[in-house]
Amino acid sequence: YGYGWKLTRRGNAVVAISHNGSLPPYQAALQIDLQRGIYKIALWTLARPGDAALTKNISGQVTRLLQGRRSS
């Protein structure tokens, strides 16, 4: 299941698209940089999908990794 497609725009041009999906315990994130032709995909399985704090932490780390930022 997904949350739809997010379009990143600069002016009138769509420069990137992304999509996140979740069907616990399975999670997914996809980003496509249309200007640079870079595709990033992350798939992971939660060992404890009922642990909301841990799930949020992991999702945040995956987001930072896909954006090219380091996790702490």
HELIX and SHEET records of a PDB file:
HELIX    1   1 ALA A   52  LEU A   66  1                                  15    
SHEET    1   A 4 GLY A   2  ARG A  10  0                                        
SHEET    2   A 4 ALA A  13  LEU A  23 -1                                        
SHEET    3   A 4 TYR A  26  ASP A  33 -1                                        
SHEET    4   A 4 ILE A  38  THR A  45 -1                                        
END                                                                             
